[in-house]
Structures are given as structure tokens and as C-alpha cells.
Amino acid sequence: MSDFVFDATEQDFAAKVIQASHARPVVVDFWASWCQPCQILKPLLKKVVESYDGDVLLAYVDTDQEQNLAAQFGIRSLPTVMVLKDGRAVDQFMGAQPEGAIRTIIDKHIVRETDLMLRQSMMLLEQGDEVAALEMLQQANRIDPRHSGVLFALARFAAHSGNLDEALAIANVIPEDAPEAAMARELKAQIGFQRQAQAMEGGAGNMAELLGRIDANPADCEAREKLATVLVSQGQHEAAMEMFLDIMKRDRAFNDDAGRKGLLQMFEMLGANHPAVSAYRRRMFGLMH
């Protein structure tokens, strides 16, 4: 045990957990010695909670010994982990969970200095003070190098400043189970499309010029591919997928099946849960038969 991790019983639960939760969140692990997943989860919870250096506490409740407490909280499955704040349960999960998922749950209930700094930096950015916003983000990153929200903000800042290598390096550090993981994946894909645009002969060009080329010659797949990369870089994902689909329809041989490859890259970027992905995936497969 440590200063932040302890056993709790029915006799001391009010003082050690309920009262303590008014000052900071308390994670309560309801466990039993015969429960194998409990034995896996216990040391992981201890590791995670101790890494917060006192911003959160962890109380272990042995349900075999503390049946009244287990009944009071309606425990029906082990392990069950609850987060108490201001005297009441505000979150919970059952079963063994990976470290990233545990941190995501805890982070929702902790207001850290770096959270406030991130919000302040976004306000400064909205006010047009990019220098001060970046300085605030960098300071927050020095305090907590693992803060995924700060990391994503720094990556996006670098990308918008044209520092694509730096943006990609920062985005790659964001864990896959972080709340910002989907946005980081999208940003990395956008950077990939930007690099493709830069590598194209003569660059991707501007949208008006490319639209003019397509109007003059609808079969101009090169213009369509360049326009798709521009659309992705601007966040116009469905329009970009439509452009890649048009390339597939017109010429599967163009640039080594660039239409299909562009769609696959976008599916990877947006993720399977994006509402447009399943529809465009079906349309793409329809063209392959």
C-alpha cells in the first residue's frame, strides 16, 4: 500500500472514502481473493492511481469480508470499480480493463493544472495570440508529457504551421486508446495527403484551377486525384471520397489504381464508425466486381 492506495472496511469507509471524495476522486475496487480478473486488475489500478501523485485515491474493498458494503453498492459482478466524487458514485466499470481505458475514466473526473492550461491555450488561440497559445501548450507538455489532449493540440499546431514532420512525430506518441486517438489518426492521414500533394508534379494546385480542368475534361483523372488531396487537407472528406470513387469509375489503371488506394487510405483515416465509410466501402466494392 501507499499514501494513495489503501484497504477500506465498513467501519472506516465513511472517513477514508466518502469524506475523502469531497477533496479528490476516490477509485473503489470491489474484489475477492478467488476472482482471477481481480488479481490482474489490482496491481494495474495501483500503478495507474499512484502515477497521478495524489490527484486521485484508490480504496480496495474485499467483498468476502465486506458483504454489507458490497450489497450497499449493488455489486453483482467482480471486479467492479467505481469512481466516487463528492460523496457519490459518478462512474464505474466491470471486469479487467487496459491501462489506457482506466486512465480515460479517471481523467474525466480530475481537473489538473494541465487541463486548465490547455483550455487557456485554446482561448488564446481563439483571440489570435498564437505565440502565447503555443508557449502555454509547451509549458503544459513539460509538466505532463503524456497528456494526450496537449499532445494533440501541439500536433495540430505544428501541422497548421507547415511543420508536417514535427506534427506527425507528436501525433504518433498519442496512444491508440486515448480520447484524442481518432482525431490524431485523422490528422496523420491528412498529413499523408498533404505530403502526397507536395510530391505531385507541379504540386496539387488550387481548387479553382483543378475544377476548371475537370470541367474542361471530365476524364482528367490527374486533376481529380489532385483535387481529392486538396479536399482531404481541407477536411471535406465525403467530397474527397466521391472524387476517388470517380477515378475508380473512369480508370482503374490510372496511377496504379489511385482511386481505390485513396479510398482505402480515407477509410483508415476516418475509422469504421464514421457514418460515410460503410456507404463508400460498399460503393467501392461494387466497382470491383
N, C-alpha and C positions, 0 to 999 in steps of 0.2 A: 504494500500500500504506500501512499504518498500523501502529501498535503492536500492533494486534489482528488484522491481516489480513496474510498472507504467503504466498509460494510455498514448497512443500515438495518435496524431492527424496529419492531413495532414501538418499543419504548423510546427510541431516540429519533424516529422518523420525522416527527414534527419539527424538532430543532435542527437536525442535520440536513433535512431535505426541504421541507415546506418553507421554513423561515429563510433558509439559505437561498431559495429560489427567487426571493424578492430582490436579491442583490445581483444574482447572475444565474444563468440557466443551470439546472442540475439534470444530468442524464441518469436515469434509473434503469438498471439492468436486472430484470427478474429472471433468475436462473435456477438450475438444480444440478447437483453433482452427477446424476445419471444421464443428463442431457448432453450428448456429444456435440451438437452445434453450439451449445452454451460454452463448452470448453474451448472451442475455436474462437468464439466471439469475445470472450472476457479479456484476454491479453491484447487483442486488437483495439477494443474500446479504451483500455488503459493507455495504450500507446497514443491513440488519437487525442484523448482528453488531455493528457499531460503535455502534448505539443502546443496546446492553447495557453499554457503557462498561467493558469489561474482564471482565465476568462470563462471557464465552464468547469463544473464539478461532476464526478461520477460516483454514484452510490450503487453498490451491489446488494440485491435482496435475494437471499436464499429462500425460495418458495417452499421448500420442505420444512424449514424452520419457522417461516413467517407466513403461515397459511392465511391468517386474518388479513395481512397486508395484500396478499395476492388476491383474495376474494374482494377486498375493498376496491381494488383497481380493475376487477373483472378479468384477471389473467386466465386465459384458456389455452394458450399455446406458449411453448418455451423454445428459444428465448423470446421474450417480449421486452423491448426497450422503449421507454417513454422519456420525453423531454418535459420537465416541469419548469414553469416560469411564472413568477408572481403567484405562487401557491397552487397552480393548477396545471394539468397536463395539456400541452399545446401541440404535441407531435408524438408520433410513435412509429415503430416498425417491428416486424416479427421475423424471426429467422436470422441466420448469419448473413451479413452484408459485406460488400467490399469496402475498403477504406475510403475510397472516393465518395461512395454513396453516403457513408456515415458523416463525412465532413460536410457534404452538401446539406444534410438535415440539420446539423449543428449550426452551420453558418447562417441559416435562416433566422436564428434566434439570438445571434450575437451581433452587437453593434461595436465594431472595432475602430480604432483610430484610422486604420487604412480605408475602411468603408466610408468614413466621413471625408477623408482626403480625396477619395475617388469621386464622390458627389461634388465636392468643391471644385475639382478639376473640370468636371463636366459643365458646371456653372460658368467657370472662367472661359471655357471654350465657347459656350453659347454667347458670352459677352464679347467674343472676338480677341481675347487675350491668350493667344496660343502659346506664347513663351511661358507665361505664368502657369498655364494648364499643364504643359509638359514638365516643368520643374516640379509641380505638385505630384504628378504621376511618378516621376523618377524617385522622389523622396519616399513615396508610399512603397515603391518597389524595393527600396533599400531596407525599409522597416520589415516588410513581409514579401520576400521574393517569390513565394508560392501563391500569392493572391491572384486567382485566375481572372477576376474582373479587372484588376490593374494591368495584368499581362495583356489581356485582350485590348484594353484601351491604348496601351503602348504600341501594340502591333498595328492597330488601325491607324494610329497617329503616324507611324513610320510609313505605312502604305500610302496614306494620303499625301505625305511629304515626298513621295517618289523613292523612298529607301526600301525597295522591294526585298532585298536580301535580308536586311535587318528585320523587316516585318515578318518575313517567313520564319526566320530563326526564333523570334519571340513566340509566334503562333504555334510553333512546333513543341514548345515547352508546356502548353496548356494541356492538362490531362484529358483523356477521352471521356471521363465521367464527370468533368466539371460542368457547371451550368452554362458556361460560355462555349462548350465544345462544338456545338452545331454552328455557332457564329464564326468560330475560329476555322472550322472546316470550310465554310463558305468563303471566308477571307482568303484562305490559302488557294482555293480554286480560282478565285478572282485574280490573285497574283499570277497564277499559272497562265490564265488567259491574257493578262497584260503582257507577260513575257512573250507569249506566242505572237501577240500583236506587234511587239517591238522587233521580233525576229523575222516577221514577214517582210518580203522585199518591198521597200518603199514605205514600210510601216503600215498600220491598219488604215490610216486615213481618217477623215472626219465623216460623220454620219450623213451630212447633206451630199457630199461628194459620192459616197457609196450608194446612197439611194438613187442618185441621178444615174449612176452606171447601171443599176438594176432596172430602172425604168426604161433606159435605152436598150438594154439587152437582158431580158429575164433569165437567160441561160448563163449569165456570168456568175459561175459558182465561186470564183475567186473573190468577187465583191461581196457575195453572200457570206462567205466564211469570215472575211474581214469585218463585215457588219456585225456578225454574231459575236465576235470577240469584243467589239465596242459595246454592244448591248449588255453583255455579261459584266463588263467593267463598270457599267452604269447601274447594275442591279436589275435590269429589265430581263428577268430570267425566262419568262414564258415567250417573249418575243424572240429571244436568242434560240430557244429550243425549236421554235417554229422555223427559224432560218436554217438551223441544222437539218431539220426534217425536210425542208425544201431541197436542200443539197442532196439528201438521200434519194428523194424522188427523181431528181433530174439526172444525177450522175454518180453512181456508186463508186466508180473508178477514180473520181476526182480526188487528188491529193491523198491517195491510199485510203479511200473511204472516210474522208474527213467528216462528213455529215454524221455517220454512225458514231465515230470516235468522239466527236464533240458532244453528242447526246449522252454517251456513257460517262464522259467527264462531268457533265452537268448533273446527272443522276447521282454520282458520287458526291458532288459538292452539296447538293440540296438535301440528300438523305431520303430514305424510303418513305418517310412520313410526310414529306411535302405534298400538298394536295395535287399539284400538277404532274408529279413524277410518274405516278401509276398510269395516267392517261397517255402521256407521251411515250412511256415504255411500251404500252400496247400498240400505239400507232407505229412505233419503230419496228416492233416485231412483225406487224402486218406487212411492212415493206420488205421484210427479209424472206418472205415465203412466196 
